[in-house]
C-alpha cells in the first residue's frame, strides 16, 4: 500500500492510532502528544477531522496519522514510521521510499528491522495453507492444528529483514516462520538438504530479532510437567504427543530462562520441570549448566531422555512416534511417582540431615523459648504502639549479623538512614566505657551540633561507628519506594541474594500492613492476606526465617495479648509458624485486673500513657504460637526507647520459675542457659544434707 492508501485506512478506522493515546477527560478525544491538552478537567484533546487530519485546537498541531505516530513514538524517520504504521494496521507495505542505510541511526535501523519482522510474521501466517508449507510440516510430524495454534506460517521467497533494510539483495529462500515474539521469529529453510548449497548450510536456520524463549507463557500456565528442550520444533513435538514444553531457542539462552523462572516467583507453574535437551555433547553440557542454575534457585527439576536413541525430540517424533510418546509418558509418570510419600521419604531424610541449626537472636532467654533461636519459618511480632517493635526486631538483626549471620531488611515504614542511626545510637550505650557519652537517634543524625560536643562524647560516637562497621556488611536494608515493597519484589530480592551468595539470610519485613498490594485498588484485608500467603511461600521456598512486624487490633491494647489482638490483621493466626506479642508488663498488674467496669478502658489507656513516658519501659515478649514447639512462655525486658535498646531484665532462676513448672524441664533449661542444672532453691536442701553429714556424731550415754 502507498502512503495515501494507508492514510485513507487511518481515516476510515483511527482506532489503532487512538489506542496509542490516553483518552481525554471529555471522553470524545485523546490527550494531545504535542501539548498534553486533554489531560486536564476541561481539555478537549486531539481528534480526527473530516479532512483526514488530526488537529489540536490548543496548540494548533495538525497532521496525518503517520505524522501523529512519529510524535507519539518519537520516530524521526518518516519511512520507518510508515512501515510501523502499516504493521500496526496489519498491512503489507509494497511501496515506500528507501532511505540510504548509511543515513539511519542504529535505533532507526532496528525499528525498521522490527517493523519488517512484524510484517513477515503476518505475511507468513496468511500463507500458512501453502502446499509446500503443509508438506514440510507433515514431514516434521507437525499437524496443521498445532501449527496454527503456535502461529506458524510460510514465506516462499524470504530474505532476512536486516539485509533488506541495509539495501542488500541475497537470493530468496522458502522459509517456515515460527514466531517467538511480536518482532522475533525463527526462519527455517524448507528445501531438501541436497538442494541447499554448501555455503547456505550455516544459514539453514536463522533467527530474526532477539533470541527469545519459545512458548515462554508455559512457564506460568503449564498444567502438566513442563519439558525444557532446545529447539522450537522440538518443543512443538512434545505438544504433538499431548505433553507441554518450552524451547530455549539456543543453549546460550539458559541464563535468560533462569532469569524468567526467578522473576516469575509464585506465578511460576507448580508443575515439575523436566530437562530434556539434545542427545549430544553440547546438549549434555547445557543440561548440566541448567541443572546447576535451577538448583541454585531451589527450583525442583528432573532430567529425562524422551528422545531415546535419537538426537532430539523432533527426530524421535518422526522416526518412532509411538516410542517417543511412551518415553514422554514415562517421564511424566515418574514425576507423579515422585509426589508420593514413599518417594518423598528419602528426600525428607536428606532434607532433615541438611537442616541448619537455629540462628540465635542474641537474647538468651528468648532463644531458650524458641528451642535455640530462629528456624526456617514465618515469625510475626505484634505489639501496641510505642512498645518498640521495630527497635526490638532491628536489635535482633544487628545481633544476628554481629554473630556472623547475613540479614535483609525490607523497611516499608522507616528510612535506611533512620534505622542505621538507631543502631549507632544503641552502640553508643554498649561501647561507652564509663556509662557516659550516649547518643539518641536524632543526636546521631544531627551533625550540625557536633561542634558543641565534648571530645569524650565524640570519641564514644566514633567507637559506636567502628563497632557497627564490623558487621554492617552483613546487613542490607531496602527502603520503600512503592514498587519494591510488593511481596513479589521482595521475593525477587531474596532469590537474587541467595543465588549470588549461596547464603540463607534472616529476613525482616517492617511492617505487614503497609506492604504494597500486588493488585491496584485492593482492599487492605485482602492485600494483607495475600502478603501473608506470599511471605509464607517465600519462607518455604528458600528455607529461611522471615520476621514480620504487625500492628494489632486497638481494642486489645489494654489486655494481655492473645490471638484476638491479631484478628483485624489478616489471617496471621493461620499463616504464621511463630506468633509473638510485645506488650507492656503492667498489663498483668492489679490495676488492669480490677478496672473492668464502665470507663475502665480510658483509665487503663491512661496507665499505658504513663508507661510510655518512662525513660526505661518494662515490656515483655510473649510466645502465642510456635508450630511444633512450646506455645507459651514470656521474657521480661527493660526497653530504653531513647537509645533503641532492649536488655533482658530477669535473673535466670526468675525466668525459669515463671516458664518451667516441671522440675526436669527447669533443670534441663537451666543447664542449657548456665551450664549448671541446679539453682539456689535446689542447692539449699543439698547443702543442709552436707552440713548434717559433716557434724560429728554425739554418743548418747548408756
C-alpha angles and dihedrals in degrees: 000000000000126000091260092050091051090047089053089050091052090049090052093046116015094166097101088055091043089053089066093059135063115250116253122242092255089064092226103078139030135250108273111244089209102053105003090241109166097043092094128076095264104027117122097200128201127316144173114268126211090258091064095255128116114233136186114200094201100057095015091231113158139168145124125289094269092054090047089051090053090056094046095048099031093238110159099186112078096207091052089052090046091055092047093049090050089053090047090057093041092245129145111234108219098168127040132141108257115231122215103261089219090063095053121096117230089253093051091046091052090048090055092047091050092047090050091048091053089051091049091055092051093045091049093050090053088055095047092113094056109131094234090052093050090047093051093048090050089051089054092047095248118139122223088240093060092041089056092045091056092042094244116170144163139245113192095199107030129175125180109263090229093059091048093050090047090053096247123140112205116173111278120245133196108256139187107221116213111184117221096172141350092284102018133076146150116250112202120192105233097196118116113265093250090058095054112090118234093250090051097055094089090053094052091107116032129180120217118199125359115334107260136189105260115236090003091166088076089071086077103021106042113130097186134040106303118229118209111212137165110241134048093234089050091055091049089050090064090054088054089066095042099264130116130237148161125219123222092209086213135014086240087068095072094102090050091054092048090050091051091049091049094048092046088065112160090000089066115109114267090220115110120259119235119196109217108161126161121303097244136091093266090050092050093050090048091048091054091049091049091048091052091050094049091048091052089052090047090237113150116237143157134205126233140169107217089158089069112187093353128093097243145353097271093052089050090049094052098041103035110011095166093048091048090050092051094048091049091050091048091053091049092047090051088059090052090050090052089061093064120098090241091062091039094056096077091045089050092051090053091045092052090047089054095046110133122233116259115275108239114233092212091247105102097200092048090048088052092055090045093054094253104332140293119358127182106292147084116293119191119195115190129178146158119270116285092017088115103247095160093041091051094048094045090051088055090050091050092047092049090050092046088056091053103268126130123237139190120200123197103198108194094165111031132044124250090244092054093050094048091047088054091054091049089049091054091047091055087064095045095044097045109111095201107026091263135110101043118166128206120219091261092049091052089054096042099088090160090072098050093095089066095051127098121254089243093059093045091050089055090050089052090052090051092052091048092050093049092047090062092070104017091098089066094058126073120186121197115200125216113263093155105252097053091059093066110111089239091056091047089054092050091052091050093046091051092048093049092046096049098040105028088224131124106222129199108250127213121192113190106214138001103200096056099047112125111262116240089225126053118247092010119161112255094239092052094044091050091050090049091049092051091052092047094049091047089052091050092050091051095042095052098027097231139127117261119193113201124190113217137186122234138230103270092220088071098053093102100049135062109279121265138153091285089068089068097045095104092047101076126264094324092137091061102031098049127090091194127023120191129180125208114202143150112274091227091077086084093054123112092251090065092049095050100043101078103122134085112318092015093122094061090049092051093046087053090055090050090049089055090050090053090057094058117105090223116034125201108226137160139209113222124198107224099166135010115172108227091000144071111310097200141058137090140221123211119222139183107224120203103197094184091062100025093238132144124197126183105246103195131088111240096252092049090052092048095046091053095047107032119046094167109087094218091052090045093053094043093053093041089055090051093049101040107015090244123085097205126080130195093274090053093048098050097075090041091054091047090053090048092050091048091050091052095053113100114248113249114221113225115226115254 
